[in-house]
Amino acid sequence: MPGGYRETIDQPALTSVFDLEAARRADSFDKLVRDMGTLLNVPVPPRP
């Protein structure tokens, strides 16, 4: 980002293009999702 990252301006655009299924293919992100599910005591769907 040429002007630097500004959370209140840039976050909505970044969130709208974030592909959660693609991110889950990364071992480290999948582990984060599973660990968060464990901490929050919620079921986590299987990895795509």
A tleap script that builds the chain and sets N, CA, C and O, in Angstrom:
source leaprc.protein.ff14SB
mol = sequence {
  NMET PRO GLY GLY TYR ARG GLU THR ILE ASP
  GLN PRO ALA LEU THR SER VAL PHE ASP LEU
  GLU ALA ALA ARG ARG ALA ASP SER PHE ASP
  LYS LEU VAL ARG ASP MET GLY THR LEU LEU
  ASN VAL PRO VAL PRO PRO ARG CPRO
}
set mol.1.N position { 0.846 -1.155 0.000 }
set mol.1.CA position { 0.000 0.000 0.000 }
set mol.1.C position { 0.904 1.235 0.000 }
set mol.1.O position { 1.612 1.498 0.972 }
set mol.2.N position { 0.872 1.965 -1.071 }
set mol.2.CA position { 1.801 3.083 -1.227 }
set mol.2.C position { 1.762 4.102 -0.098 }
set mol.2.O position { 2.810 4.587 0.329 }
set mol.3.N position { 0.578 4.432 0.391 }
set mol.3.CA position { 0.476 5.437 1.455 }
set mol.3.C position { 0.552 4.844 2.847 }
set mol.3.O position { 0.395 5.564 3.833 }
set mol.4.N position { 0.792 3.541 2.946 }
set mol.4.CA position { 0.814 2.876 4.238 }
set mol.4.C position { -0.548 2.302 4.567 }
set mol.4.O position { -1.553 2.682 3.965 }
set mol.5.N position { -0.581 1.411 5.496 }
set mol.5.CA position { -1.814 0.736 5.895 }
set mol.5.C position { -2.569 1.596 6.894 }
set mol.5.O position { -2.008 2.019 7.904 }
set mol.6.N position { -3.836 1.855 6.615 }
set mol.6.CA position { -4.718 2.595 7.522 }
set mol.6.C position { -5.894 1.679 7.832 }
set mol.6.O position { -6.768 1.468 6.990 }
set mol.7.N position { -5.908 1.143 9.035 }
set mol.7.CA position { -6.864 0.098 9.401 }
set mol.7.C position { -8.306 0.468 9.093 }
set mol.7.O position { -9.024 -0.325 8.484 }
set mol.8.N position { -8.738 1.633 9.492 }
set mol.8.CA position { -10.144 1.988 9.314 }
set mol.8.C position { -10.530 2.152 7.848 }
set mol.8.O position { -11.703 2.027 7.494 }
set mol.9.N position { -9.561 2.427 7.009 }
set mol.9.CA position { -9.835 2.598 5.582 }
set mol.9.C position { -9.564 1.313 4.811 }
set mol.9.O position { -10.358 0.928 3.952 }
set mol.10.N position { -8.463 0.653 5.104 }
set mol.10.CA position { -8.017 -0.487 4.310 }
set mol.10.C position { -8.596 -1.832 4.736 }
set mol.10.O position { -8.718 -2.726 3.898 }
set mol.11.N position { -8.956 -2.008 6.004 }
set mol.11.CA position { -9.396 -3.313 6.486 }
set mol.11.C position { -10.638 -3.838 5.786 }
set mol.11.O position { -10.664 -5.018 5.438 }
set mol.12.N position { -11.675 -3.029 5.557 }
set mol.12.CA position { -12.855 -3.576 4.873 }
set mol.12.C position { -12.531 -4.133 3.484 }
set mol.12.O position { -13.057 -5.177 3.097 }
set mol.13.N position { -11.678 -3.450 2.743 }
set mol.13.CA position { -11.324 -3.930 1.404 }
set mol.13.C position { -10.524 -5.228 1.488 }
set mol.13.O position { -10.751 -6.143 0.696 }
set mol.14.N position { -9.595 -5.318 2.431 }
set mol.14.CA position { -8.804 -6.539 2.583 }
set mol.14.C position { -9.687 -7.711 3.029 }
set mol.14.O position { -9.534 -8.830 2.538 }
set mol.15.N position { -10.595 -7.451 3.946 }
set mol.15.CA position { -11.484 -8.495 4.437 }
set mol.15.C position { -12.396 -9.011 3.335 }
set mol.15.O position { -12.694 -10.204 3.284 }
set mol.16.N position { -12.837 -8.131 2.461 }
set mol.16.CA position { -13.773 -8.540 1.412 }
set mol.16.C position { -13.136 -9.474 0.384 }
set mol.16.O position { -13.850 -10.210 -0.297 }
set mol.17.N position { -11.810 -9.460 0.258 }
set mol.17.CA position { -11.156 -10.327 -0.731 }
set mol.17.C position { -10.428 -11.512 -0.086 }
set mol.17.O position { -9.818 -12.318 -0.789 }
set mol.18.N position { -10.488 -11.623 1.249 }
set mol.18.CA position { -9.807 -12.709 1.944 }
set mol.18.C position { -10.529 -14.024 1.682 }
set mol.18.O position { -11.732 -14.127 1.919 }
set mol.19.N position { -9.816 -15.014 1.202 }
set mol.19.CA position { -10.393 -16.322 0.883 }
set mol.19.C position { -10.058 -17.289 2.024 }
set mol.19.O position { -8.944 -17.805 2.109 }
set mol.20.N position { -11.036 -17.524 2.893 }
set mol.20.CA position { -10.816 -18.365 4.068 }
set mol.20.C position { -10.478 -19.802 3.675 }
set mol.20.O position { -9.627 -20.425 4.310 }
set mol.21.N position { -11.123 -20.334 2.650 }
set mol.21.CA position { -10.816 -21.703 2.215 }
set mol.21.C position { -9.384 -21.822 1.721 }
set mol.21.O position { -8.699 -22.796 2.033 }
set mol.22.N position { -8.927 -20.846 0.959 }
set mol.22.CA position { -7.544 -20.865 0.478 }
set mol.22.C position { -6.581 -20.737 1.654 }
set mol.22.O position { -5.543 -21.398 1.676 }
set mol.23.N position { -6.908 -19.905 2.617 }
set mol.23.CA position { -6.037 -19.734 3.778 }
set mol.23.C position { -5.950 -21.011 4.597 }
set mol.23.O position { -4.893 -21.321 5.145 }
set mol.24.N position { -7.052 -21.761 4.689 }
set mol.24.CA position { -7.043 -23.009 5.458 }
set mol.24.C position { -6.130 -24.056 4.844 }
set mol.24.O position { -5.764 -25.014 5.524 }
set mol.25.N position { -5.752 -23.905 3.583 }
set mol.25.CA position { -4.829 -24.859 2.955 }
set mol.25.C position { -3.413 -24.724 3.505 }
set mol.25.O position { -2.601 -25.639 3.368 }
set mol.26.N position { -3.122 -23.603 4.117 }
set mol.26.CA position { -1.813 -23.400 4.749 }
set mol.26.C position { -1.841 -24.072 6.129 }
set mol.26.O position { -2.735 -23.819 6.938 }
set mol.27.N position { -0.861 -24.920 6.378 }
set mol.27.CA position { -0.829 -25.664 7.642 }
set mol.27.C position { -0.920 -24.751 8.863 }
set mol.27.O position { -1.663 -25.045 9.799 }
set mol.28.N position { -0.177 -23.658 8.863 }
set mol.28.CA position { -0.140 -22.792 10.042 }
set mol.28.C position { -1.489 -22.101 10.269 }
set mol.28.O position { -1.917 -21.958 11.414 }
set mol.29.N position { -2.162 -21.672 9.200 }
set mol.29.CA position { -3.458 -21.022 9.362 }
set mol.29.C position { -4.506 -22.038 9.798 }
set mol.29.O position { -5.365 -21.731 10.625 }
set mol.30.N position { -4.441 -23.238 9.250 }
set mol.30.CA position { -5.383 -24.276 9.651 }
set mol.30.C position { -5.215 -24.600 11.130 }
set mol.30.O position { -6.203 -24.811 11.833 }
set mol.31.N position { -3.990 -24.640 11.600 }
set mol.31.CA position { -3.746 -24.897 13.023 }
set mol.31.C position { -4.340 -23.771 13.868 }
set mol.31.O position { -4.930 -24.030 14.917 }
set mol.32.N position { -4.191 -22.537 13.425 }
set mol.32.CA position { -4.783 -21.411 14.141 }
set mol.32.C position { -6.300 -21.578 14.232 }
set mol.32.O position { -6.882 -21.391 15.300 }
set mol.33.N position { -6.938 -21.927 13.121 }
set mol.33.CA position { -8.392 -22.109 13.108 }
set mol.33.C position { -8.791 -23.227 14.071 }
set mol.33.O position { -9.728 -23.060 14.852 }
set mol.34.N position { -8.097 -24.356 14.026 }
set mol.34.CA position { -8.427 -25.470 14.920 }
set mol.34.C position { -8.202 -25.104 16.383 }
set mol.34.O position { -9.020 -25.439 17.240 }
set mol.35.N position { -7.097 -24.419 16.671 }
set mol.35.CA position { -6.819 -24.014 18.052 }
set mol.35.C position { -7.849 -23.014 18.565 }
set mol.35.O position { -8.249 -23.075 19.727 }
set mol.36.N position { -8.280 -22.092 17.701 }
set mol.36.CA position { -9.307 -21.130 18.109 }
set mol.36.C position { -10.637 -21.858 18.373 }
set mol.36.O position { -11.360 -21.517 19.309 }
set mol.37.N position { -10.946 -22.848 17.551 }
set mol.37.CA position { -12.146 -23.639 17.784 }
set mol.37.C position { -12.101 -24.341 19.130 }
set mol.37.O position { -13.096 -24.391 19.852 }
set mol.38.N position { -10.937 -24.882 19.458 }
set mol.38.CA position { -10.763 -25.546 20.751 }
set mol.38.C position { -10.921 -24.553 21.894 }
set mol.38.O position { -11.628 -24.832 22.863 }
set mol.39.N position { -10.277 -23.409 21.792 }
set mol.39.CA position { -10.354 -22.400 22.852 }
set mol.39.C position { -11.779 -21.882 23.049 }
set mol.39.O position { -12.210 -21.636 24.176 }
set mol.40.N position { -12.495 -21.721 21.949 }
set mol.40.CA position { -13.847 -21.176 22.018 }
set mol.40.C position { -14.915 -22.258 22.160 }
set mol.40.O position { -16.106 -21.969 22.275 }
set mol.41.N position { -14.456 -23.514 22.149 }
set mol.41.CA position { -15.356 -24.662 22.289 }
set mol.41.C position { -16.443 -24.647 21.207 }
set mol.41.O position { -17.628 -24.821 21.490 }
set mol.42.N position { -16.004 -24.432 19.960 }
set mol.42.CA position { -16.940 -24.468 18.818 }
set mol.42.C position { -16.416 -25.473 17.795 }
set mol.42.O position { -15.206 -25.642 17.648 }
set mol.43.N position { -17.322 -26.134 17.096 }
set mol.43.CA position { -16.872 -27.094 16.078 }
set mol.43.C position { -16.218 -26.363 14.905 }
set mol.43.O position { -16.648 -25.280 14.507 }
set mol.44.N position { -15.182 -26.975 14.370 }
set mol.44.CA position { -14.485 -26.424 13.207 }
set mol.44.C position { -14.700 -27.373 12.054 }
set mol.44.O position { -14.413 -28.564 12.177 }
set mol.45.N position { -15.202 -26.873 10.923 }
set mol.45.CA position { -15.404 -27.767 9.771 }
set mol.45.C position { -14.070 -28.322 9.290 }
set mol.45.O position { -13.025 -27.706 9.501 }
set mol.46.N position { -14.107 -29.480 8.648 }
set mol.46.CA position { -12.848 -30.056 8.163 }
set mol.46.C position { -12.185 -29.147 7.125 }
set mol.46.O position { -12.820 -28.324 6.466 }
set mol.47.N position { -10.912 -29.341 7.025 }
set mol.47.CA position { -10.105 -28.568 6.078 }
set mol.47.C position { -10.575 -28.884 4.652 }
set mol.47.O position { -10.823 -30.043 4.321 }
set mol.48.N position { -10.698 -27.838 3.802 }
set mol.48.CA position { -11.134 -28.089 2.417 }
set mol.48.C position { -10.091 -28.869 1.624 }
set mol.48.O position { -10.301 -29.161 0.447 }
savepdb mol mol.pdb
quit
